[in-house]
Amino acid sequence: MNSLGRHILVEYYGCDPNVMNDVSYIETEMVQAATDAGATVINSTFHHFSPWVVSGVVVIQESHLAIHTWPEYQYASVDIFTCGHEVNPWVAYKILLEKFKAENGSAIELGRGQLDVLEKINFSVEDMRVQAAQRKNPGRYSRNVWITDKDENIALSLRHTGERIFNVKSDYQMVEVFDTYAFGKTLYIDKMAMTSDKDEFVYHEMIVHPAMQTGNIKNVLVIGGGDGGAIREVLRYQNVEKVVMVEIDKVVIDACKQFFPQIASEFDNPKLQLIVGDGIDYIKNTADKSFDLIIVDSSDPVGPSEGLFSYDFYRNVYRCLTSAGIMVAQSESPHFNRDTFIEIYKCYREIFNKSNVHCYLAFIPTYPTGNWSFSFCSKGGLHPLEDFNADKAKLFSDKNKLKYYNEKVHAGAFALPTFVKEMV
């Protein structure tokens, strides 16, 4: 022993990129590597940053193991520092080389606190030993694992239990479910938050009830909406005769049936015709004037949802509406997706006529900025305020014990801030 501690600086090359982007796996394996090396784990703090990068640290009684990953380069940088010489950092190095599925790795060891240049002083530690003996062992180490939905300028981080309770790469996207402390179970698609136990009712009530309370709606088409929340709200109405739902990814449906039963509660309703397929193709091949209401319940305009934000798609939606039909779609955040927001409403106005296009807003905490928009587009001129019966909406919301939507929220949602009015 010629130093107070051992510090190895590690680089892993040719790692599995999926592993390098998996915060739960990395946290679990680094904790286990520390334990197998003989260290005592105190705490772990790990973050995933969308769309990729994991950064974290395992705090051990003997110091720490830290990591930062670059999945796009199949690379990880790790440093392992241990005080004393009872813990062997090279044990952890070899374990992580295997667990990260690295093609190779390199490392250099530094002795920290060289004893030949240090002078030890004497002082009484009796009181400190007494205090240490009186402390209670906290038991299992504390886990501090986060997933972050971010772009270059803004982020939402949610702390979760440390495990992904669902993780499937479908033919279209990565579908994951995390159990978060603030919002309960939360569904992520391609690392973007889609819905959560705590605030899902805001989105689903607001994408459905403003239109349902305005028009005389019997036949409904939902494009997307694989979590089942939109059809749950539509099927609260007894006068609805048929609901067709077209969702491209069965994995989303299966995940929500398993982990979000309160959202996916109407998949067995006999009024529902569930089609696992491409909504763009479905609407293209649907007969004219087939539906009183078409709800476009899509994720952001990337991946399989990208085609749901095109002029041709909305032209077909218009064609498939009855003469008094309504289209409702989520139309992004006027703060977060400003350019997309403006382009969407330009497209709506060209198809439905400016006077028949109405924007309304809702507050959804897990979506970027919390300020989210929906579009109400009428083919026959129905107006969401002039053709709205507040007394009827109040009776409905009270009877169904809705958590967000009511007659006053309906009216207020269409009262736009000046900057949003100028954008649309």
N, C-alpha and C positions, 0 to 999 in steps of 0.2 A: 504494500500500500504506500504509494508515494503521492497520492492526491486525495482530496476530500470526496470526489465524486467522479463518475464516468459519464461521458457525453458522446453519443455517436450521432453523426449527421448522415442521413440516409437518403438515397434516391432510388426509386423503383421505376423501371422502364418496361414498356410493353404490357401494362396492366390491362385487365378487362375494363373497357370504358363504362360498362353498366355497373360494375362494382365500384368504380371510382365516382359514380354519381349517386350511390346508394348510401344515404346518411345513416340509416338504421343498421345496415350490415357493417359499415366501417366502424361505427361506435361500438357495436357488440364485439367485433373481432379485436379491436384495440384494447378494450377492457379485458378480454380474455387473454390477449398476449401479455399484458402487464401482470395479470394474475399468475400465468404460467411461468413468467420470469421470476416470480417470488416477491412481487411488489404488493403493497396494500393499497387498494383503490379507495379514494376518498370521494371523488366527484368526476363527472364527465359533462362536458359542454360541447355540443356539436351543432352546426348549422348546415342546412342545404340551401343553396342560392339558385333559384330558377333562372335559366333552364338547366345549368349545370354548374358544378363546383361544390365540394364539401370541404369545410374547414372545422377543426375541432381540437380539443385537448382532453386528455385523461389526466386528472390530478391524482398523483399517488403520494403516499406518505413519504416516499423517498424522492419525489420531485414530479416529473411529468413525462407524458408522451404526447407529441403534437403532430398534426398533419394538415396539409393543404393539397388538394387534388386538382389536376387539369384533365378531366376525362377526354377532351378533344385531342389531347396529346398522349393519352394512355400513360400518364405520369403522375407520380405522387412524391412529394417531399415530406420527409418525416424526421423529427429529431426526438431522441430518447435520452433523458438525463436521469441518472440515479445517484443519490447521495450514498456514500459508503460503498462497500464492495460485496454486500450480501446478495444484491440483485444483479443479475447478469443481463445487460441490455441486448446482448447478441442473441439471446433466446427469443426475445420479442422480435428482433430483426428477421430471424429465420421463419418464425410463424407468419408474420405479415407478408413476407415474400411469397409464401404459399397461398395465403388467404386472398391476396390481391391478384392472384393468378398472373404474377409478373413474369416476363420472360427472363429478366435479370435485374440485379440491383447492385448498388455500390454504396460503401459506407466508410467513414473515417472516424476513428475514436480520438477524443481529446480528454486528457486528464484535467479536471477542473479543481482549482484550489490546490496548487502544487505545494506540498508540505515543506519543501526545501527553501521556499521563499516566504513562508508564513511563520509567525510566532504565536504560540498558544498561551493565553493568559489564564489565570486561575480565579474563579469566583464561586460563591456558594449557590448551589442549585437546590438546596433542601426544600425550600418553600415551593419551588416550581414542581418538584417531584410529588409533593403532597397534593397540590392542586391537580396535577395530571392524573393521579390515582383516583381522585374523586369524580372525574369526568365520566359520564356514561357513554358507552360505545353506541354510536348511532345506528348500528346494524348495517343493513344494505347500503351501499354507496348511493349518493345522490346523482340522479341522471338529469341532464339539462340538454335536451335534444330538440332542435328547431328545424322547421322547414320554412323556406322563404320564397314567396312568389314575388319576383322583381323584374324590372327592366333596368335601363341605364340610369333612371332618375328617381325611382320610387319603389318601395318594397313593403310587403306585409309579412311579418314573421309570426308564426304560431308555434308555441312549445307543445310537444306531444310526449307520449309515454315512452317513446324510444323504439317501438316496433311498428312496422307497417302491418296492419291487420289484413290488408288485401293488396296484392301486387301482381298484376297480370299485364304483359305486353300483348295487346290484341293485334289484329292485322292493320289497325288504323292508328293506335295511340297507346301510350302508357296510362293505365288506370290504377290508381292507388287510393287506399283509405287509411288515414291516420286518426288515432284517438287523441285529440288535442284537449288541453286543459281549459282553454277559454271558450271554445265553440263545440265541444263534443266531437263526435265522429265527423270527419271532413273528407269529402271526395275531391281528389285532385286528378286532372287529366293533363298529361304532359307537363306536370309540375305546376299547373295553375289551379287555384282553388275554384271549385264549381259550386258546391253546396255543402251546408253543414247542419248538424242537428239544431243548433241554436238560432240561426237566422234564415233557414230555408223558406219559412212561411212568408217572408216579405216578398221574395222573388215570385213564388208560385201564386200567391194571392193577387199580386199586382199584374202579372202577365195574363191573368184570366178574367178577373171580375169586372174591371172597367168596361170591357167589351160585352161580357155576358149580361151586365146590367143596362146596357144601352140597346142592344139589338134583340130581335126575336130569333133565337138561335136554336136549331134542332140538330143540325149535322155539323160536326166539328172535325177538322184535320189538325193534328199536332205533328209538326216535323221536328225531329230531335226530341229533347225532353226525356232522355233515357232513364232519369231518376224516378219518373212517374208522378212528380209533383203537379204538373200542369193538368194531367188527366184526373188526378184526385180532385182538384178544384172544379174542373168542368163537370164532373159527374156528381157534384153536389146538386145540380139542377135537374129536377125531375122531368122537365119538358125536353131535355136532350134525348134524342132517339138513337143517335149513333156517333161514336168517336173512333176515328182512324188515327192510329199513331204509327209513324214511320221513323224508326231509329236505326242508324247504320251499324251500331256496335252492340252486339248482344252481351259483350263482357260488361258494359256499363249497366245494362238491365239486371244482369245476374248479381253484380256487386251491390246494387241498391236494394234488390230484394233481400239479400242476406244481411246487410249492415244498416239499411235505412228503411225498415219495414213501415214506419209511420209516414214516409214519403211514398213508398212504392205499394200503397195499400189497395190500389184499384186495378192491378194488372189482371185479376181474375174476373172483373166485372163483365157480365154478358153483353153489355152495350159496346164494349171495346173490341175493335179489330186491330191487333198488334201485328205490324209488318216489320221484320228485321230486313232492312234494305236501304237503298240510297233515296233520300227524300227528293233530290234533284230529278232523278229519273222518274220517280213516282208522280211528281207534279207535272212533269212533261207529258206523261201518258194518261193523265186524268181528264175526263170529259169536262167540257165547259159547264159552269154554274153548278158544280157538285156540292159546294160547302157554303154554309152560312158564316162560318168563322174558320180562318186558318191562322194557327199560332206557330210562329217560327221560333222555336225554343232551342237556339243553337249556342254553342260555345263561341269563343272569339274567332275572328276570321283567319284562322290558320288551320293546317291539316285538313281533316275531312269536312270541316265546316266552311272552308274558304269559298266554295261554290255557292253557299247560301247567301252570299253578300254580292251577288251579281245582278245586273240589269235584266238579263234573260230569265233568271230565276223568278224575279218579282213580276215580270210580265206574265209568266205562266201562273203565278199565284193569283194575279188580278183576273185572268181568264177563268180560273176555276171557282171564283167566288160567285155566289148568286147576285142578283141585281141589287140587293140591299146588304151584301156581304161586308164583312170586316176582316182585315188582317191586323194582327198584333205581332210585334217582334221585339226582342231585346235589341236595343240600338246603341250599346256601349256607353261609356262615360264621357260626358262633354268636357270633363277635366283631363282624363287620362288618355282617351283615344280621340282627341279633337279632330284630327284629319279624317279618320274613319267615320266619326259621327257626322261631320259635315257632308261627306260624300254619300252616306246612306240616305240622308234626308233630301239631298238633291235628286237622288234616284227615285225615292218615293214620290216626290212632287211631280216628276216627269210622267209617272205612270198613273197616279191616283188623282192628280190635280192638286195644286197647292192648298186650296180651301178644304180639301178632304184629308189632309195630313196633319196629325196632332201629336206633339211630343208630350210625354208626361214623365215624372221623376219619382224615384223611391230611394230610401236610404237602406243600403245593404252593407253592413260592416265588413264582411269578408271580401268584398269586391274592391278593386283599386279606387281609392279616394272615398269610397262609401257612397258616392253620388252616382246613381245609375239611371239610365233612361230606357223608356219603352216607346214604341210608335203605335199609334192608333190610326189606321188608314181605312177609310170608308169608300166603298165602290159606289154606293148609291146616295151618299150625302148625309148619312146619319152623323149627328154631332154628339160627342161624348158629354157635353154639358146641356145643350138645348134639348136633347132627346133622352135625358136622364131623369129618372124618378127617384128622388132622395128618400122618400118614405119607404118605397119598395126595397131599396138597397139597405136601409137601416133594419127593416124586418129580417132580411136575408142574413146580414152579417151577425145580428144578434142571435138568430135561431141556430146558425152554424158555428157560433162562438169563434169567429175569425179573429186572428191575433193582430192583424195589421190593417186590412182593408175595412173601411166603413164609408158611410155617405159623405162625411166631411173630408176624409182623406181622398176620396174620388175627386171631389171638386178642387181641393187644394193641389193635387198632383199635377193638374193641368195649368196651374198658375206658375209660369216659368220665370226664373230670374232673368233680368234684362240681357245678360251676356249670352244666355242660352237662346232667348228669343232672337237675338241678332244672328246667332249661328244657324238657326233653322229657317 
